[in-house]
Amino acid sequence: MKVIRGELMLALAVVMNSMGVVLLLHSGSGISAISSVPFSLNKIMPFLSLGTWTYIFQAFLILLLFMMRKKIVISYLLSFVVGFFFGIMTDIHTLWIYRLPLNIPLRILYFAIGYAVIAFGIAISNRCRMPLIPTDLFPRESAVITHSEYSKVKIMFDVICLLITAILTLSFTGRIQGLGIGTVIAACTTGYAVDLAGKRIDKHYTFTSIFSEMDERKRTVQAHAMQQ
């Protein structure tokens, strides 16, 4: 089994997930669930970019996790740093993806690529042993805290985000925006797609990172101290 650096895979996951979000939006099938709330806020208050609203929303998710854990967790703060760069990459991808041509076959292609990229990006994030993007971290940690199955928590999280988006855009713009058939498909199936992608990755790769290596050294020191 091949060992891969988690730091490189986290950077790849940030690029992949942000690109997938913008591809879904450009396809016209609807925004992805993880970016639907920032999208609605951008439509209501466009003086801030989609990427900026993205890391503001992610900061809110980190605060929710602090409340659920009833304490401040340093790794969650590091997760926000990752989310900040995710927001920046979202704005960068918008600059070139929105220049791609559009027709019905291409819209379908963009949706398929965006969907697959997001599923694999989240699966990589969950395994790279590095801080996660808050929108990926929140369902995973919520599943751990509530002792629930990840795929079910992920789907519930996505559906709640879509409901919030529908309510916000309808209330402030007079119509539901950003949500389409692709959004619904992704929200109802992404959790299972992530599990499937993760199983394929686990067959061939394992990950190591500075954080996992620090944990390993800590366990070694503790074991040595106990022996003495």
Residue, then its C-alpha position, 0 to 999 in steps of 0.5 A: m500500500k502506497v503512503i502519501r503525504g497528507e499535507l499534499m493531499l489536503a492542498l489537492a482536496v482544497v483545490m478539488n472541492s472548490m473547483g467542484v463547487v464552481l463547476l456545479l454552479h456553472s452547470g446550471s444544475g444548482i450549487s452544491a449543498i456545502s456552498s449553498v448557504p454562502f451562495s444565498l448570502n452572496k445573492i442577498m448581500p453581493f458586496l462580499s464574494l462567494g468565497t468570502w461568505t464561504y469562510i464566514f459560514q465555515a467560521f460559524l460551523i466551527l463555533l457550533l462544534f465548539m458548542m457541541r464539544k463544550k470546549i475550544v478545540i485547537s484543531y478546529l481553529l486550524s480547520f478554519v485556516v483551511g476553510f479560508f484558503f478554500g474560500i479564496m480558491t472558490d473565487i479563483h476558480t470562478l474567474w476561469i470556470y465561468r468562461l467555459p462554454l455552455n450547452i446541454p451536453l457540457r452542462i451535464l459534463y460539468f455536473a458529473i465532473g463537479y460531483a465526482v471531484i467533490a466526492f473524492g475531495i471529501a474522501i481524501s480530506n477525511r483521510c489525509r490526517m490534516p485539519l479538514i475544511p469546516t464544511d467537511l469537518f462539521p458532519r464528520e465530527s457531528a457523527v462522532i459526537t452523536h455516535s451516528e453513521y457518517s453518511k446519514v449525518k452528511i446527508m442531513f447536513d446537506v439537506i438542512c443547508l439546502l432548506i436554509t438556502a431556499i428560505l433565504t433566497l425566497s424571502f429576500t429575492g422573491r424566488i428560490q435561487g441556486l437550487g436545481i435537480g443537480t443540487v437535490i441529487a448531490a445532497c441525497t447521494t453525496g454521503y454514499a458517494v464519499d463512502l464509496a470513494g473512500k473505500r476505493i482510496d483505502k484499497h491502494y493508499t494510506f496517509t501520513s502527515i506532520f500531525s500523525e507523526m507527532d501523535e505517533r512520537k507522543r505515543t512512543v514517548q508515553a509507552h517508553a515512560m510507562q516501561q520505565 
